Amino acid sequence: MSTDAAAVATHTADVLGEPFVAETIELPADAEGPVVATLVHHPAPQAHGGAVLYVHGFCDYFFQRGLAEFFGQLGYDFYALDLRKYGRSLLPHQTANFCLDVGEYDAELDEAWRRITERDGHRDVVVVAHSTGGLILPLWLDARRKAGSGGARAVILNSPWLDMQGSLLLRTVGTQAIDQVGARRPYQVIPRTVSGVYAESLHSDHRGEWTFDTAWKPLESFPVRAGWMRAIRRAHRRLHRGIDVGAPVLVLASKRTAFTPVWTEDVSAADIVLDVEQIARWSHRLGSYVTIARVEGALHDVFLSAETARTEAYDTARRWLSTLER
């Protein structure tokens, strides 16, 4: 548990409606001012003592109602953490989605863990994370293992961001440049082109079937800043040296990547955000027991894919969990 995080919980009705509730985790202020995180809870209809802790990706927050319902049907109380400066936790004075070190998130992860295990009494916890969350959470679990703290029973990573997509030049020389600029001018925006087609493939107002708040998850993303990218690349290097999350890992990803700035049929049937071959390449660095499942037709968020692909993803997760001794 982080001794700096406030222990008082403030429960409110969540934006997703019943049975979801949210509680604010007060955290120490940083250079921008007050900081909070938000823990969303979806109780299982018939809980068996286990719980799930879910963490979102970049330019994201928890809105995946179906994911909570899936785990609820398996008997898991479901908790989702909106990290500081994301989604429900984003305050008016803050730079959205910004950090200087992914270790900054340890405070809210530790406090969420304490509330789930010590306060709510869950005996075992399955950790689930998507994209950037799939980088942050394994590093946090590795740190907990090294500290001798309690760990997860199992880890499910949904298209984890384990390396920078792009050419070798970008991933080497480009990273060196980011490291220098990020240290000197952390808030400098890194120029990039974001077409918005991925978010359009998700949102029900466009070509998708899901509803989310575009103030918290803009179609064309939030700006990427040099200090944040420096933190991500340093986290990538730590993972590439090899970590141990201390639990079996299931990595879910699409069968293929199809980078495209315009709408094509690939947008609705492939990962257009990350390189799935890189995900497969680096997954073995997560620990000693890693299973990789590639889902035909899956999107970057495999659980938001078209029905056939997401059903396969859910079935894979269900079967994999059933193989683990409780």
Contacts in CASP RR format, 6 or more apart in sequence:
PFRMAT RR
TARGET T0000
AUTHOR 0000-0000-0000
METHOD contacts of the structure
MODEL  1
MSTDAAAVATHTADVLGEPFVAETIELPADAEGPVVATLVHHPAPQAHGG
AVLYVHGFCDYFFQRGLAEFFGQLGYDFYALDLRKYGRSLLPHQTANFCL
DVGEYDAELDEAWRRITERDGHRDVVVVAHSTGGLILPLWLDARRKAGSG
GARAVILNSPWLDMQGSLLLRTVGTQAIDQVGARRPYQVIPRTVSGVYAE
SLHSDHRGEWTFDTAWKPLESFPVRAGWMRAIRRAHRRLHRGIDVGAPVL
VLASKRTAFTPVWTEDVSAADIVLDVEQIARWSHRLGSYVTIARVEGALH
DVFLSAETARTEAYDTARRWLSTLER
1 110 0 8 1.000
1 111 0 8 1.000
1 113 0 8 1.000
1 114 0 8 1.000
1 118 0 8 1.000
2 106 0 8 1.000
2 107 0 8 1.000
2 108 0 8 1.000
2 110 0 8 1.000
2 111 0 8 1.000
4 27 0 8 1.000
4 28 0 8 1.000
4 107 0 8 1.000
5 25 0 8 1.000
5 26 0 8 1.000
5 27 0 8 1.000
5 28 0 8 1.000
5 107 0 8 1.000
5 108 0 8 1.000
5 110 0 8 1.000
5 111 0 8 1.000
6 25 0 8 1.000
6 26 0 8 1.000
6 27 0 8 1.000
8 26 0 8 1.000
9 23 0 8 1.000
9 24 0 8 1.000
9 25 0 8 1.000
9 115 0 8 1.000
9 119 0 8 1.000
10 23 0 8 1.000
10 24 0 8 1.000
11 21 0 8 1.000
11 22 0 8 1.000
11 23 0 8 1.000
12 21 0 8 1.000
12 22 0 8 1.000
12 23 0 8 1.000
12 24 0 8 1.000
13 20 0 8 1.000
13 21 0 8 1.000
13 22 0 8 1.000
14 20 0 8 1.000
14 21 0 8 1.000
14 22 0 8 1.000
14 40 0 8 1.000
15 22 0 8 1.000
15 88 0 8 1.000
15 213 0 8 1.000
16 40 0 8 1.000
16 63 0 8 1.000
16 65 0 8 1.000
19 42 0 8 1.000
19 43 0 8 1.000
20 40 0 8 1.000
20 41 0 8 1.000
20 42 0 8 1.000
20 65 0 8 1.000
20 68 0 8 1.000
21 40 0 8 1.000
21 41 0 8 1.000
22 38 0 8 1.000
22 39 0 8 1.000
22 40 0 8 1.000
22 41 0 8 1.000
22 88 0 8 1.000
23 38 0 8 1.000
23 39 0 8 1.000
23 41 0 8 1.000
23 115 0 8 1.000
24 36 0 8 1.000
24 37 0 8 1.000
24 38 0 8 1.000
25 36 0 8 1.000
25 37 0 8 1.000
25 38 0 8 1.000
25 39 0 8 1.000
25 108 0 8 1.000
25 111 0 8 1.000
25 112 0 8 1.000
26 36 0 8 1.000
27 35 0 8 1.000
27 36 0 8 1.000
27 37 0 8 1.000
27 84 0 8 1.000
27 107 0 8 1.000
27 108 0 8 1.000
27 111 0 8 1.000
28 35 0 8 1.000
28 107 0 8 1.000
29 35 0 8 1.000
30 104 0 8 1.000
32 93 0 8 1.000
32 94 0 8 1.000
32 95 0 8 1.000
33 93 0 8 1.000
33 94 0 8 1.000
34 91 0 8 1.000
34 93 0 8 1.000
35 84 0 8 1.000
35 85 0 8 1.000
35 91 0 8 1.000
35 94 0 8 1.000
36 84 0 8 1.000
36 89 0 8 1.000
36 91 0 8 1.000
37 81 0 8 1.000
37 82 0 8 1.000
37 83 0 8 1.000
37 84 0 8 1.000
37 89 0 8 1.000
37 107 0 8 1.000
37 108 0 8 1.000
37 111 0 8 1.000
37 112 0 8 1.000
38 81 0 8 1.000
38 82 0 8 1.000
38 87 0 8 1.000
38 88 0 8 1.000
38 89 0 8 1.000
39 79 0 8 1.000
39 80 0 8 1.000
39 81 0 8 1.000
39 112 0 8 1.000
39 115 0 8 1.000
40 62 0 8 1.000
40 79 0 8 1.000
40 80 0 8 1.000
40 81 0 8 1.000
40 82 0 8 1.000
40 88 0 8 1.000
41 77 0 8 1.000
41 78 0 8 1.000
41 79 0 8 1.000
42 68 0 8 1.000
42 69 0 8 1.000
42 72 0 8 1.000
42 77 0 8 1.000
42 78 0 8 1.000
42 79 0 8 1.000
42 80 0 8 1.000
43 77 0 8 1.000
43 78 0 8 1.000
44 71 0 8 1.000
44 72 0 8 1.000
44 73 0 8 1.000
44 74 0 8 1.000
44 75 0 8 1.000
44 76 0 8 1.000
44 77 0 8 1.000
44 78 0 8 1.000
45 72 0 8 1.000
45 73 0 8 1.000
45 75 0 8 1.000
46 75 0 8 1.000
47 75 0 8 1.000
47 76 0 8 1.000
47 77 0 8 1.000
48 75 0 8 1.000
48 76 0 8 1.000
49 75 0 8 1.000
49 77 0 8 1.000
49 121 0 8 1.000
49 122 0 8 1.000
49 123 0 8 1.000
49 124 0 8 1.000
50 75 0 8 1.000
50 76 0 8 1.000
50 77 0 8 1.000
50 122 0 8 1.000
50 123 0 8 1.000
50 124 0 8 1.000
50 125 0 8 1.000
50 126 0 8 1.000
51 76 0 8 1.000
51 77 0 8 1.000
51 78 0 8 1.000
51 79 0 8 1.000
51 116 0 8 1.000
51 117 0 8 1.000
51 120 0 8 1.000
51 122 0 8 1.000
51 124 0 8 1.000
51 125 0 8 1.000
51 126 0 8 1.000
52 71 0 8 1.000
52 76 0 8 1.000
52 77 0 8 1.000
52 78 0 8 1.000
52 79 0 8 1.000
52 125 0 8 1.000
52 126 0 8 1.000
52 127 0 8 1.000
52 128 0 8 1.000
53 79 0 8 1.000
53 80 0 8 1.000
53 81 0 8 1.000
53 112 0 8 1.000
53 113 0 8 1.000
53 116 0 8 1.000
53 125 0 8 1.000
53 126 0 8 1.000
53 127 0 8 1.000
53 128 0 8 1.000
53 152 0 8 1.000
54 62 0 8 1.000
54 64 0 8 1.000
54 67 0 8 1.000
54 68 0 8 1.000
54 78 0 8 1.000
54 79 0 8 1.000
54 80 0 8 1.000
54 81 0 8 1.000
54 127 0 8 1.000
54 128 0 8 1.000
54 129 0 8 1.000
54 130 0 8 1.000
55 80 0 8 1.000
55 81 0 8 1.000
55 83 0 8 1.000
55 109 0 8 1.000
55 127 0 8 1.000
55 128 0 8 1.000
55 129 0 8 1.000
55 130 0 8 1.000
55 133 0 8 1.000
55 134 0 8 1.000
55 136 0 8 1.000
55 137 0 8 1.000
56 62 0 8 1.000
56 80 0 8 1.000
56 82 0 8 1.000
56 83 0 8 1.000
56 86 0 8 1.000
56 129 0 8 1.000
56 130 0 8 1.000
56 131 0 8 1.000
56 132 0 8 1.000
56 133 0 8 1.000
57 129 0 8 1.000
57 130 0 8 1.000
57 131 0 8 1.000
57 132 0 8 1.000
57 133 0 8 1.000
57 134 0 8 1.000
57 161 0 8 1.000
58 97 0 8 1.000
58 131 0 8 1.000
58 132 0 8 1.000
58 161 0 8 1.000
58 221 0 8 1.000
58 222 0 8 1.000
59 97 0 8 1.000
59 217 0 8 1.000
59 218 0 8 1.000
59 221 0 8 1.000
59 222 0 8 1.000
60 86 0 8 1.000
60 130 0 8 1.000
60 131 0 8 1.000
60 132 0 8 1.000
60 217 0 8 1.000
61 82 0 8 1.000
61 86 0 8 1.000
61 87 0 8 1.000
61 88 0 8 1.000
61 212 0 8 1.000
61 213 0 8 1.000
61 216 0 8 1.000
61 217 0 8 1.000
62 80 0 8 1.000
62 81 0 8 1.000
62 82 0 8 1.000
63 210 0 8 1.000
63 211 0 8 1.000
63 212 0 8 1.000
63 213 0 8 1.000
63 217 0 8 1.000
64 210 0 8 1.000
64 301 0 8 1.000
64 303 0 8 1.000
64 304 0 8 1.000
66 303 0 8 1.000
67 78 0 8 1.000
67 128 0 8 1.000
67 303 0 8 1.000
68 78 0 8 1.000
68 80 0 8 1.000
70 303 0 8 1.000
70 314 0 8 1.000
70 317 0 8 1.000
71 78 0 8 1.000
71 126 0 8 1.000
71 128 0 8 1.000
72 78 0 8 1.000
74 318 0 8 1.000
74 321 0 8 1.000
76 126 0 8 1.000
77 116 0 8 1.000
77 120 0 8 1.000
77 122 0 8 1.000
79 112 0 8 1.000
79 116 0 8 1.000
81 108 0 8 1.000
81 109 0 8 1.000
81 112 0 8 1.000
82 88 0 8 1.000
82 89 0 8 1.000
83 89 0 8 1.000
83 105 0 8 1.000
83 108 0 8 1.000
83 136 0 8 1.000
84 94 0 8 1.000
84 99 0 8 1.000
84 104 0 8 1.000
84 105 0 8 1.000
84 108 0 8 1.000
85 91 0 8 1.000
85 94 0 8 1.000
85 95 0 8 1.000
85 96 0 8 1.000
85 97 0 8 1.000
85 98 0 8 1.000
85 99 0 8 1.000
86 96 0 8 1.000
86 97 0 8 1.000
86 216 0 8 1.000
87 213 0 8 1.000
87 216 0 8 1.000
87 217 0 8 1.000
88 216 0 8 1.000
90 96 0 8 1.000
90 216 0 8 1.000
95 187 0 8 1.000
95 225 0 8 1.000
96 222 0 8 1.000
97 222 0 8 1.000
97 228 0 8 1.000
98 187 0 8 1.000
98 225 0 8 1.000
98 227 0 8 1.000
98 228 0 8 1.000
99 105 0 8 1.000
99 228 0 8 1.000
99 231 0 8 1.000
100 186 0 8 1.000
100 227 0 8 1.000
100 228 0 8 1.000
100 230 0 8 1.000
100 231 0 8 1.000
101 231 0 8 1.000
101 234 0 8 1.000
102 135 0 8 1.000
102 136 0 8 1.000
102 139 0 8 1.000
102 231 0 8 1.000
102 232 0 8 1.000
102 234 0 8 1.000
102 235 0 8 1.000
103 136 0 8 1.000
103 139 0 8 1.000
103 140 0 8 1.000
105 136 0 8 1.000
105 140 0 8 1.000
106 140 0 8 1.000
106 143 0 8 1.000
109 136 0 8 1.000
109 137 0 8 1.000
109 140 0 8 1.000
113 125 0 8 1.000
113 150 0 8 1.000
116 122 0 8 1.000
116 125 0 8 1.000
117 125 0 8 1.000
117 150 0 8 1.000
124 152 0 8 1.000
124 153 0 8 1.000
124 326 0 8 1.000
125 151 0 8 1.000
125 152 0 8 1.000
125 153 0 8 1.000
126 152 0 8 1.000
126 153 0 8 1.000
126 154 0 8 1.000
126 155 0 8 1.000
126 156 0 8 1.000
126 321 0 8 1.000
127 137 0 8 1.000
127 141 0 8 1.000
127 152 0 8 1.000
127 154 0 8 1.000
127 155 0 8 1.000
127 156 0 8 1.000
127 247 0 8 1.000
128 155 0 8 1.000
128 156 0 8 1.000
128 157 0 8 1.000
128 158 0 8 1.000
129 136 0 8 1.000
129 137 0 8 1.000
129 138 0 8 1.000
129 155 0 8 1.000
129 156 0 8 1.000
129 157 0 8 1.000
129 158 0 8 1.000
129 160 0 8 1.000
130 157 0 8 1.000
130 158 0 8 1.000
130 159 0 8 1.000
130 160 0 8 1.000
130 301 0 8 1.000
130 303 0 8 1.000
131 158 0 8 1.000
131 159 0 8 1.000
131 160 0 8 1.000
131 161 0 8 1.000
131 273 0 8 1.000
131 274 0 8 1.000
131 300 0 8 1.000
131 301 0 8 1.000
132 161 0 8 1.000
132 232 0 8 1.000
133 160 0 8 1.000
133 161 0 8 1.000
134 157 0 8 1.000
134 158 0 8 1.000
134 160 0 8 1.000
134 161 0 8 1.000
134 162 0 8 1.000
135 160 0 8 1.000
135 161 0 8 1.000
135 162 0 8 1.000
135 232 0 8 1.000
135 235 0 8 1.000
135 236 0 8 1.000
135 239 0 8 1.000
136 235 0 8 1.000
137 155 0 8 1.000
137 157 0 8 1.000
138 155 0 8 1.000
138 157 0 8 1.000
138 160 0 8 1.000
138 239 0 8 1.000
138 243 0 8 1.000
138 245 0 8 1.000
138 249 0 8 1.000
138 286 0 8 1.000
139 235 0 8 1.000
139 238 0 8 1.000
139 239 0 8 1.000
139 243 0 8 1.000
141 151 0 8 1.000
141 152 0 8 1.000
141 155 0 8 1.000
141 245 0 8 1.000
141 246 0 8 1.000
141 247 0 8 1.000
142 243 0 8 1.000
142 244 0 8 1.000
142 245 0 8 1.000
142 246 0 8 1.000
144 150 0 8 1.000
144 151 0 8 1.000
145 151 0 8 1.000
145 244 0 8 1.000
145 245 0 8 1.000
145 246 0 8 1.000
151 246 0 8 1.000
151 247 0 8 1.000
152 245 0 8 1.000
152 246 0 8 1.000
152 247 0 8 1.000
153 247 0 8 1.000
153 324 0 8 1.000
153 326 0 8 1.000
154 247 0 8 1.000
154 248 0 8 1.000
154 249 0 8 1.000
154 250 0 8 1.000
154 321 0 8 1.000
154 324 0 8 1.000
155 245 0 8 1.000
155 247 0 8 1.000
155 248 0 8 1.000
155 249 0 8 1.000
155 250 0 8 1.000
155 286 0 8 1.000
156 249 0 8 1.000
156 250 0 8 1.000
156 252 0 8 1.000
156 317 0 8 1.000
156 320 0 8 1.000
157 249 0 8 1.000
157 250 0 8 1.000
157 251 0 8 1.000
157 252 0 8 1.000
157 283 0 8 1.000
157 286 0 8 1.000
158 252 0 8 1.000
158 301 0 8 1.000
158 302 0 8 1.000
158 303 0 8 1.000
158 313 0 8 1.000
159 252 0 8 1.000
159 253 0 8 1.000
159 254 0 8 1.000
159 271 0 8 1.000
159 273 0 8 1.000
159 274 0 8 1.000
159 276 0 8 1.000
159 279 0 8 1.000
159 300 0 8 1.000
159 301 0 8 1.000
159 302 0 8 1.000
160 251 0 8 1.000
160 279 0 8 1.000
160 283 0 8 1.000
161 232 0 8 1.000
161 274 0 8 1.000
162 236 0 8 1.000
162 239 0 8 1.000
162 278 0 8 1.000
162 279 0 8 1.000
162 281 0 8 1.000
162 282 0 8 1.000
162 283 0 8 1.000
162 285 0 8 1.000
163 171 0 8 1.000
163 236 0 8 1.000
163 240 0 8 1.000
163 275 0 8 1.000
163 278 0 8 1.000
163 281 0 8 1.000
163 282 0 8 1.000
164 170 0 8 1.000
164 171 0 8 1.000
164 175 0 8 1.000
164 232 0 8 1.000
164 233 0 8 1.000
164 236 0 8 1.000
165 259 0 8 1.000
165 273 0 8 1.000
165 274 0 8 1.000
165 275 0 8 1.000
165 278 0 8 1.000
166 275 0 8 1.000
175 233 0 8 1.000
178 190 0 8 1.000
178 226 0 8 1.000
178 227 0 8 1.000
178 229 0 8 1.000
178 230 0 8 1.000
178 233 0 8 1.000
179 230 0 8 1.000
179 233 0 8 1.000
179 234 0 8 1.000
181 188 0 8 1.000
181 226 0 8 1.000
181 227 0 8 1.000
181 230 0 8 1.000
182 188 0 8 1.000
182 226 0 8 1.000
182 227 0 8 1.000
182 229 0 8 1.000
182 230 0 8 1.000
183 227 0 8 1.000
183 230 0 8 1.000
185 226 0 8 1.000
186 225 0 8 1.000
186 226 0 8 1.000
186 227 0 8 1.000
186 228 0 8 1.000
186 230 0 8 1.000
187 225 0 8 1.000
187 226 0 8 1.000
187 227 0 8 1.000
188 225 0 8 1.000
188 226 0 8 1.000
188 227 0 8 1.000
189 223 0 8 1.000
189 224 0 8 1.000
189 225 0 8 1.000
189 226 0 8 1.000
190 223 0 8 1.000
190 224 0 8 1.000
190 225 0 8 1.000
190 226 0 8 1.000
190 229 0 8 1.000
192 224 0 8 1.000
193 261 0 8 1.000
194 220 0 8 1.000
194 221 0 8 1.000
195 220 0 8 1.000
195 261 0 8 1.000
195 262 0 8 1.000
196 219 0 8 1.000
196 220 0 8 1.000
196 221 0 8 1.000
197 260 0 8 1.000
197 261 0 8 1.000
197 262 0 8 1.000
197 263 0 8 1.000
197 267 0 8 1.000
197 272 0 8 1.000
198 267 0 8 1.000
198 272 0 8 1.000
198 273 0 8 1.000
198 299 0 8 1.000
198 300 0 8 1.000
199 206 0 8 1.000
199 214 0 8 1.000
199 217 0 8 1.000
199 218 0 8 1.000
199 219 0 8 1.000
199 220 0 8 1.000
199 221 0 8 1.000
200 206 0 8 1.000
200 207 0 8 1.000
200 208 0 8 1.000
200 219 0 8 1.000
200 263 0 8 1.000
200 267 0 8 1.000
201 207 0 8 1.000
201 208 0 8 1.000
201 267 0 8 1.000
201 268 0 8 1.000
201 299 0 8 1.000
202 208 0 8 1.000
202 209 0 8 1.000
202 210 0 8 1.000
202 212 0 8 1.000
202 299 0 8 1.000
202 301 0 8 1.000
202 304 0 8 1.000
203 210 0 8 1.000
203 211 0 8 1.000
203 212 0 8 1.000
203 214 0 8 1.000
203 219 0 8 1.000
204 210 0 8 1.000
204 211 0 8 1.000
206 219 0 8 1.000
207 263 0 8 1.000
207 267 0 8 1.000
207 268 0 8 1.000
210 304 0 8 1.000
239 282 0 8 1.000
239 285 0 8 1.000
239 286 0 8 1.000
240 282 0 8 1.000
240 285 0 8 1.000
241 285 0 8 1.000
242 285 0 8 1.000
242 286 0 8 1.000
242 287 0 8 1.000
243 285 0 8 1.000
243 286 0 8 1.000
243 287 0 8 1.000
244 286 0 8 1.000
244 287 0 8 1.000
244 288 0 8 1.000
245 286 0 8 1.000
245 287 0 8 1.000
246 287 0 8 1.000
247 289 0 8 1.000
248 289 0 8 1.000
248 290 0 8 1.000
248 291 0 8 1.000
248 324 0 8 1.000
249 283 0 8 1.000
249 286 0 8 1.000
249 287 0 8 1.000
249 289 0 8 1.000
249 290 0 8 1.000
249 291 0 8 1.000
250 291 0 8 1.000
250 293 0 8 1.000
250 316 0 8 1.000
250 317 0 8 1.000
250 320 0 8 1.000
251 279 0 8 1.000
251 280 0 8 1.000
251 283 0 8 1.000
251 286 0 8 1.000
251 290 0 8 1.000
251 291 0 8 1.000
251 292 0 8 1.000
251 293 0 8 1.000
252 293 0 8 1.000
252 295 0 8 1.000
252 298 0 8 1.000
252 302 0 8 1.000
252 313 0 8 1.000
252 316 0 8 1.000
252 317 0 8 1.000
253 271 0 8 1.000
253 276 0 8 1.000
253 279 0 8 1.000
253 280 0 8 1.000
253 292 0 8 1.000
253 293 0 8 1.000
253 294 0 8 1.000
253 295 0 8 1.000
253 298 0 8 1.000
253 302 0 8 1.000
254 270 0 8 1.000
254 271 0 8 1.000
254 276 0 8 1.000
254 294 0 8 1.000
254 295 0 8 1.000
254 297 0 8 1.000
254 298 0 8 1.000
254 299 0 8 1.000
254 300 0 8 1.000
254 302 0 8 1.000
254 305 0 8 1.000
255 270 0 8 1.000
255 276 0 8 1.000
255 294 0 8 1.000
255 295 0 8 1.000
255 296 0 8 1.000
255 297 0 8 1.000
255 298 0 8 1.000
256 270 0 8 1.000
256 271 0 8 1.000
256 276 0 8 1.000
256 297 0 8 1.000
257 270 0 8 1.000
257 271 0 8 1.000
257 272 0 8 1.000
257 274 0 8 1.000
257 275 0 8 1.000
257 276 0 8 1.000
257 277 0 8 1.000
258 264 0 8 1.000
258 266 0 8 1.000
258 267 0 8 1.000
258 269 0 8 1.000
258 270 0 8 1.000
258 271 0 8 1.000
258 272 0 8 1.000
259 272 0 8 1.000
260 266 0 8 1.000
260 267 0 8 1.000
260 272 0 8 1.000
266 272 0 8 1.000
268 299 0 8 1.000
268 306 0 8 1.000
269 297 0 8 1.000
269 298 0 8 1.000
269 299 0 8 1.000
269 306 0 8 1.000
269 309 0 8 1.000
270 297 0 8 1.000
270 298 0 8 1.000
270 299 0 8 1.000
271 298 0 8 1.000
271 299 0 8 1.000
271 300 0 8 1.000
272 299 0 8 1.000
272 300 0 8 1.000
273 300 0 8 1.000
274 300 0 8 1.000
276 294 0 8 1.000
279 292 0 8 1.000
280 292 0 8 1.000
280 294 0 8 1.000
283 290 0 8 1.000
283 292 0 8 1.000
284 290 0 8 1.000
291 320 0 8 1.000
293 313 0 8 1.000
293 316 0 8 1.000
293 320 0 8 1.000
295 302 0 8 1.000
295 305 0 8 1.000
295 309 0 8 1.000
295 312 0 8 1.000
295 313 0 8 1.000
295 316 0 8 1.000
296 309 0 8 1.000
296 312 0 8 1.000
297 305 0 8 1.000
297 306 0 8 1.000
297 308 0 8 1.000
297 309 0 8 1.000
298 305 0 8 1.000
298 309 0 8 1.000
298 310 0 8 1.000
298 312 0 8 1.000
298 313 0 8 1.000
299 305 0 8 1.000
299 306 0 8 1.000
299 309 0 8 1.000
302 309 0 8 1.000
302 310 0 8 1.000
302 313 0 8 1.000
303 310 0 8 1.000
303 313 0 8 1.000
303 314 0 8 1.000
304 310 0 8 1.000
305 313 0 8 1.000
END
